[in-house]
């Protein structure tokens, strides 16, 4: 295997290892920390830039190997069967094998890179959604506590309003009793004045009668 394809094979093995690390059930805090580091680190940004260039090179090799496979198939179809040319058949079979091997190697590398990239961003979106869900849960818990506090305050206010209403009602009752007492006192005063007037009239009449009696005597 030539050096470029050896490097591609190493890249394929690395992608497989990274993919396995992504899908194995790690603790959520570890996974979140690693993915945040990979997504936000400037160093990883440079690595992603280099990997894009590498995958462009791999894509070129994939197109070249696919072209070689097509050429070998054309040669195989156009070559008549020769019973005594074993070396030529072996050479063609070897060329077909190497061309197909290189095509599969580069193709799987590109395909796995796409899957790895998509899986990485899906997991990252999932973690962001979980963080947002935790924030929403905390806000919901806070709102629930605030709602309970408002309900408690409302209950206290209702109780205070009820107590004040009872106090106002008792004051209104006392006010009515006071008005009744005022009316009764006024009526008693009027009655007292009337009786006093009648008493004065009776005394005056009694004095007049006494004076007439004395004159007669």
C-alpha positions as CSV (number, residue, x, y, z in Angstrom):
1,X,0.0,0.0,0.0
2,X,1.4,3.4,-1.0
3,X,2.0,6.2,1.5
4,X,-1.1,8.3,0.6
5,X,-3.4,5.3,1.0
6,X,-1.6,4.2,4.2
7,X,-2.4,7.7,5.6
8,X,-6.0,7.4,4.4
9,X,-6.3,4.0,6.2
10,X,-4.9,5.6,9.4
11,X,-7.4,8.4,9.0
12,X,-10.2,5.8,8.6
13,X,-9.1,4.0,11.8
14,X,-9.0,7.3,13.6
15,X,-12.5,8.2,12.5
16,X,-13.8,4.8,13.7
17,X,-12.2,5.3,17.1
18,X,-13.7,8.9,17.4
19,X,-17.1,7.6,16.3
20,X,-17.0,4.9,18.9
21,X,-16.0,7.4,21.6
22,X,-19.0,9.6,20.6
23,X,-21.6,6.8,20.8
24,X,-20.4,5.0,24.0
25,X,-22.4,6.0,27.1
26,X,-20.1,8.4,28.9
27,X,-21.2,10.5,31.9
28,X,-23.1,13.6,30.8
29,X,-20.7,16.0,32.4
30,X,-17.7,14.4,30.7
31,X,-19.4,14.3,27.3
32,X,-20.6,17.9,27.6
33,X,-17.1,19.1,28.6
34,X,-15.4,17.3,25.8
35,X,-17.9,18.4,23.1
36,X,-17.8,22.0,24.3
37,X,-14.0,21.9,24.1
38,X,-14.1,20.5,20.6
39,X,-16.7,23.0,19.5
40,X,-15.2,26.2,21.1
41,X,-11.5,25.6,21.1
42,X,-9.5,27.7,18.6
43,X,-7.0,24.8,18.2
44,X,-9.8,22.5,17.1
45,X,-10.9,25.2,14.6
46,X,-7.4,25.0,13.0
47,X,-7.6,21.2,13.0
48,X,-11.0,21.3,11.3
49,X,-9.6,23.6,8.6
50,X,-6.7,21.2,8.0
51,X,-9.1,18.2,7.9
52,X,-11.2,19.9,5.3
53,X,-8.1,20.2,3.1
54,X,-7.3,16.5,3.8
55,X,-10.8,15.4,2.9
56,X,-10.6,17.4,-0.4
57,X,-7.4,15.4,-1.1
58,X,-9.2,12.2,-0.1
59,X,-12.1,13.0,-2.5
60,X,-9.6,13.6,-5.3
61,X,-8.1,10.1,-4.6
62,X,-11.6,8.6,-4.5
63,X,-12.4,10.1,-7.9
64,X,-9.0,8.8,-9.2
65,X,-9.6,5.3,-7.8
66,X,-13.1,5.2,-9.2
67,X,-11.7,6.2,-12.6
68,X,-9.1,3.4,-12.4
69,X,-11.8,0.9,-11.5
70,X,-13.8,1.9,-14.6
71,X,-10.7,1.7,-16.8
72,X,-9.8,-1.8,-15.4
73,X,-13.4,-3.0,-16.0
74,X,-13.2,-1.7,-19.6
75,X,-9.9,-3.4,-20.2
76,X,-11.3,-6.6,-18.7
77,X,-14.3,-6.6,-20.9
78,X,-12.3,-5.8,-24.1
79,X,-9.6,-8.3,-23.4
80,X,-10.4,-11.7,-25.0
81,X,-9.8,-14.8,-22.9
82,X,-6.4,-16.3,-23.5
83,X,-5.8,-19.7,-21.9
84,X,-2.0,-19.4,-21.9
85,X,-1.6,-15.7,-20.7
86,X,-1.8,-16.4,-17.0
87,X,0.5,-13.5,-16.2
88,X,-1.7,-11.0,-18.1
89,X,-4.9,-12.2,-16.3
90,X,-3.1,-12.0,-12.9
91,X,-1.9,-8.5,-13.7
92,X,-5.4,-7.4,-14.6
93,X,-6.9,-9.0,-11.5
94,X,-4.3,-7.3,-9.3
95,X,-5.0,-4.0,-10.9
96,X,-8.7,-4.5,-10.4
97,X,-8.2,-5.5,-6.7
98,X,-6.0,-2.5,-6.0
99,X,-8.3,-0.1,-7.8
100,X,-11.4,-1.5,-5.9
101,X,-9.5,-1.5,-2.6
102,X,-8.5,2.1,-3.0
103,X,-12.0,3.1,-4.1
104,X,-13.6,1.4,-1.1
105,X,-10.9,2.8,1.3
106,X,-11.4,6.4,0.1
107,X,-15.1,6.0,-0.2
108,X,-15.6,4.6,3.3
109,X,-13.3,7.3,4.7
110,X,-15.4,10.1,3.1
111,X,-18.7,8.4,4.1
112,X,-17.6,8.0,7.7
113,X,-16.3,11.5,7.8
114,X,-19.8,12.8,6.8
115,X,-21.5,10.5,9.4
116,X,-19.0,11.6,12.1
117,X,-19.5,15.3,11.3
118,X,-23.3,14.9,11.4
119,X,-23.2,12.8,14.6
120,X,-21.0,15.3,16.3
121,X,-23.3,18.2,15.6
122,X,-26.4,16.2,16.4
123,X,-25.0,15.3,19.8
124,X,-23.9,18.9,20.3
125,X,-27.4,20.2,19.5
126,X,-28.8,17.5,21.9
127,X,-26.6,18.8,24.7
128,X,-27.6,22.4,24.0
129,X,-31.3,21.4,24.0
130,X,-30.7,19.6,27.4
131,X,-29.0,22.7,28.8
132,X,-32.0,24.8,27.6
133,X,-34.4,22.3,29.1
134,X,-32.5,22.5,32.5
135,X,-32.7,26.3,32.3
136,X,-36.4,26.1,31.5
137,X,-37.0,23.7,34.4
138,X,-35.2,26.0,36.8
139,X,-37.2,28.9,35.5
140,X,-40.4,26.9,35.9
141,X,-39.4,25.9,39.5
142,X,-38.7,29.6,40.3
143,X,-42.0,30.6,38.7
144,X,-43.8,27.9,40.7
145,X,-42.3,29.1,43.9
146,X,-43.2,32.7,42.9
147,X,-46.7,31.6,42.2
148,X,-47.0,29.8,45.5
149,X,-45.7,33.0,47.2
150,X,-48.3,35.1,45.4
151,X,-51.0,32.6,46.4
152,X,-49.9,32.8,50.0
153,X,-49.8,36.6,49.8
154,X,-53.3,36.6,48.3
155,X,-54.5,34.3,51.0
156,X,-53.1,36.7,53.7
157,X,-54.6,39.7,51.9
158,X,-58.0,38.0,51.8
159,X,-57.8,37.2,55.5
160,X,-56.8,40.8,56.2
161,X,-59.7,42.1,54.1
162,X,-62.0,39.8,55.9
163,X,-60.8,40.9,59.3
164,X,-61.1,44.6,58.2
165,X,-64.6,43.9,56.9
166,X,-65.5,42.4,60.3
167,X,-64.0,45.4,62.0
168,X,-65.9,47.8,59.7
169,X,-69.1,45.9,60.3
170,X,-68.6,46.0,64.0
171,X,-67.9,49.8,63.8
172,X,-71.0,50.2,61.7
173,X,-73.0,48.3,64.3
174,X,-71.5,50.5,67.0
175,X,-72.3,53.6,64.9
176,X,-75.9,52.4,64.6
177,X,-76.1,51.8,68.3
178,X,-74.6,55.2,68.9
179,X,-77.2,56.8,66.6
180,X,-80.0,54.9,68.4
181,X,-78.7,56.1,71.7
182,X,-78.6,59.7,70.4
183,X,-82.2,59.4,69.2
184,X,-83.2,57.8,72.6
185,X,-81.4,60.6,74.5
186,X,-83.0,63.3,72.3
187,X,-86.4,61.7,72.8
188,X,-85.8,61.5,76.6
189,X,-84.7,65.1,76.6
190,X,-87.8,66.2,74.7
191,X,-89.9,64.1,77.0
192,X,-88.1,65.6,80.0
193,X,-88.7,69.1,78.7
194,X,-92.4,68.4,78.1
195,X,-92.8,67.0,81.5
196,X,-91.0,70.0,83.0
197,X,-93.3,72.3,81.1
198,X,-96.3,70.5,82.3
199,X,-94.9,70.6,85.8
200,X,-94.5,74.3,85.6
201,X,-98.0,74.7,84.3
202,X,-99.3,72.6,87.1
203,X,-97.4,74.6,89.7
204,X,-98.6,77.9,88.2
205,X,-102.2,76.6,88.3
206,X,-101.7,75.3,91.8
207,X,-100.3,78.7,93.0
208,X,-103.3,80.5,91.3
209,X,-105.8,78.3,93.1
210,X,-104.0,78.8,96.4
211,X,-104.1,82.6,96.0
212,X,-107.8,82.6,95.3
213,X,-108.5,80.5,98.3
214,X,-106.6,82.9,100.5
215,X,-108.6,85.9,99.1
216,X,-111.9,84.2,99.9
217,X,-110.8,83.6,103.4
